[in-house]
């Protein structure tokens, strides 16, 4: 599969904005994990509530509803952000937190034909290159957790079809404390030892 031409004006292919993740560009025929949906599609499935929060930030924070609570209607998962003074910034942070919650909390069967194009674009050799703050991190985390569930929460058998080492796979999940805790809880429920 050829990579799409990315122009300097921020567009990817015909009519797509650069804000869509690589997974959204490459996975049109695959069912996308909820954590990988483009921002507009994910927000369309959410109920947004605006509210005020107390704390530092001056008059603007105390008088203007800048806190955002996003509820993903199909799953009931909730994410909120109130630490910024701007509604738009809080919406962006809440959306990132919702993506992470969806990546950790929802599972779907992994693809039979191997890792997604996003995963392959992020691997060099058997190493996975991604920062936890990157927009693609929740999609990769969801793919990793889907593989782990399919392997009975065992790391080495899950790492092989993804083309990374077990250490790299564990390192990806360890970047999120919530994901690491969830993985260890699921391993314990399956009778496996906790990872340290």
C-alpha positions as MATLAB code, in Angstrom:
seq = 'XXXXXXXXXXXXXXXXXXXXXXXXXXXXXXXXXXXXXXXXXXXXXXXXXXXXXXXXXXXXXXXXXXXXXXXXXXXXXXXXXXXXXXXXXXXXXXXXXXXXXXXXXXXXXXXXXXXXXXXXXXXXXXXXXXXXXXXXXXXXXXXXXXXXXXXXXXXXXXXXXXXXXXXXXXXXXXXXXXXXXXXXXXXXXXXXXXXX';
ca = [
       0.000    0.000    0.000;
       1.453    3.368   -0.996;
       1.588    6.141    1.568;
      -0.608    9.168    0.810;
       1.019   12.365   -0.339;
       1.043   14.860    2.532;
       1.140   18.419    1.268;
       2.378   21.433    3.194;
      -1.085   22.956    3.590;
      -2.044   20.369    6.183;
      -4.183   18.203    3.905;
      -3.785   14.480    3.508;
      -5.199   13.246    0.231;
      -8.468   14.586   -1.144;
     -10.478   16.406    1.485;
      -8.799   15.027    4.628;
      -7.275   17.256    7.294;
      -3.952   16.419    8.903;
      -5.717   16.244   12.294;
      -7.021   12.814   11.334;
      -4.617   10.184   12.547;
      -2.745    7.943   10.177;
      -5.020    5.148   11.318;
      -8.039    7.005    9.990;
      -6.313    7.468    6.635;
      -5.103    3.889    6.220;
      -7.946    1.915    7.803;
     -10.961    2.804    5.741;
     -11.848   -0.844    5.103;
     -11.211   -1.951    8.697;
     -13.550   -1.212   11.572;
     -11.810    1.485   13.550;
     -11.363    1.293   17.287;
     -13.313    4.042   19.033;
     -10.056    5.561   20.327;
      -8.860    6.021   16.727;
     -11.885    7.872   15.385;
     -11.306   11.379   14.030;
     -12.142   14.151   16.521;
     -15.335   15.210   14.737;
     -16.711   11.656   14.638;
     -15.866   11.032   18.282;
     -17.397   14.342   19.396;
     -20.549   13.530   17.404;
     -20.979   10.418   19.587;
     -20.562   12.424   22.793;
     -22.758   14.576   24.975;
     -20.865   17.702   26.017;
     -21.621   19.455   29.277;
     -20.083   22.801   30.200;
     -19.732   23.884   33.775;
     -17.760   26.124   36.120;
     -15.062   24.879   38.418;
     -13.540   26.661   41.367;
      -9.849   27.154   41.983;
      -7.068   29.404   40.721;
      -7.649   31.257   37.487;
      -9.290   34.493   38.479;
     -12.657   35.910   37.565;
     -12.815   34.202   34.177;
     -12.631   30.760   35.727;
     -15.206   31.513   38.398;
     -17.767   33.263   36.152;
     -17.479   31.526   32.791;
     -18.349   27.906   32.043;
     -15.012   26.715   30.676;
     -14.929   23.226   32.174;
     -15.902   20.470   29.726;
     -17.374   17.061   30.541;
     -17.620   14.655   27.597;
     -19.839   11.578   27.924;
     -19.434    8.973   25.192;
     -23.073    7.969   24.780;
     -22.595    4.427   23.341;
     -20.221    3.313   26.143;
     -21.085    5.686   28.990;
     -17.415    6.558   29.520;
     -16.834   10.080   30.846;
     -13.834   12.411   30.613;
     -13.520   15.956   31.832;
     -11.081   18.832   31.835;
     -11.254   22.018   33.864;
      -7.658   23.030   34.465;
      -7.363   25.389   31.476;
      -8.941   28.846   31.231;
     -10.206   28.288   27.688;
     -13.218   26.208   26.686;
     -11.471   25.043   23.495;
      -8.360   23.920   25.380;
     -10.452   22.068   27.957;
     -12.433   20.370   25.154;
      -9.159   19.242   23.526;
      -7.830   17.867   26.837;
     -11.139   16.152   27.642;
     -11.174   14.545   24.189;
      -7.628   13.228   24.692;
      -8.657   11.792   28.075;
     -11.750   10.212   26.514;
      -9.629    8.579   23.789;
      -7.401    7.077   26.474;
     -10.424    5.849   28.454;
     -11.874    4.264   25.299;
      -8.532    2.620   24.500;
      -8.395    1.078   27.966;
     -12.080    0.302   28.429;
     -13.292   -1.088   25.097;
     -12.052   -4.201   23.323;
     -12.600   -5.562   19.837;
     -11.082   -8.579   18.067;
      -7.648   -7.851   16.558;
      -7.152   -7.921   12.820;
      -6.299  -11.368   11.482;
      -3.897   -9.983    8.877;
      -1.509   -8.403   11.392;
      -0.974   -4.934   12.767;
      -2.590   -1.839   11.312;
      -0.699    0.486    9.012;
      -0.454    2.980   11.877;
       1.299    0.359   14.005;
       3.668   -0.541   11.160;
       4.459    3.137   10.550;
       5.404    3.505   14.212;
       7.774    0.510   14.375;
      11.452    0.509   13.456;
      12.924   -2.952   13.594;
      11.194   -4.464   16.621;
      10.937   -1.114   18.407;
       7.791    0.962   18.773;
       8.278    4.720   18.638;
       5.498    6.839   20.190;
       5.154    9.329   23.034;
       2.206    9.022   25.409;
       1.258   12.625   24.610;
       0.962   11.952   20.846;
      -2.528   11.895   19.293;
      -1.918    8.366   17.939;
      -1.022    6.878   21.341;
      -4.602    5.858   22.318;
      -5.123    4.062   18.977;
      -1.871    2.132   19.400;
      -2.691    1.366   23.019;
      -6.117    0.023   21.990;
      -4.528   -2.188   19.338;
      -2.010   -3.518   21.862;
      -4.703   -4.245   24.461;
      -6.864   -5.972   21.844;
      -3.912   -8.258   21.007;
      -3.241   -8.866   24.683;
      -6.834   -9.892   25.302;
      -6.688  -12.279   22.329;
      -3.521  -13.850   23.789;
      -5.047  -14.335   27.234;
      -3.253  -11.216   28.565;
       0.191  -12.796   27.979;
       2.695  -10.245   26.683;
       5.092  -12.354   24.592;
       2.410  -14.080   22.462;
       0.742  -10.688   21.901;
       4.004   -8.984   20.887;
       4.895  -11.488   18.151;
       2.037  -10.728   15.709;
       2.584   -7.004   16.316;
       6.229   -7.315   15.266;
       7.675   -5.840   18.458;
       9.476   -7.259   21.462;
       7.608   -8.057   24.660;
       9.588   -5.287   26.360;
       8.440   -2.747   23.774;
       4.819   -3.841   24.125;
       4.968   -3.626   27.917;
       6.692   -0.241   27.629;
       3.863    1.101   25.460;
       1.292    0.164   28.076;
       3.438    1.328   30.990;
       3.339    4.884   29.571;
      -0.226    5.131   30.913;
      -0.619    4.348   34.601;
      -4.327    3.592   34.104;
      -3.583    1.167   31.238;
      -0.823   -0.544   33.235;
      -3.136   -0.972   36.230;
      -5.943   -2.315   34.004;
      -3.579   -4.792   32.344;
      -2.367   -6.096   35.702;
      -5.946   -6.426   36.976;
      -6.927   -8.421   33.889;
      -3.822  -10.609   34.210;
      -4.615  -11.288   37.861;
      -8.206  -12.213   36.962;
      -6.805  -14.665   34.380;
      -4.563  -16.262   37.012;
      -1.330  -14.688   35.693;
       1.246  -12.884   37.798;
       1.232   -9.096   37.828;
       3.845   -7.313   35.746;
       6.212   -5.059   37.638;
];
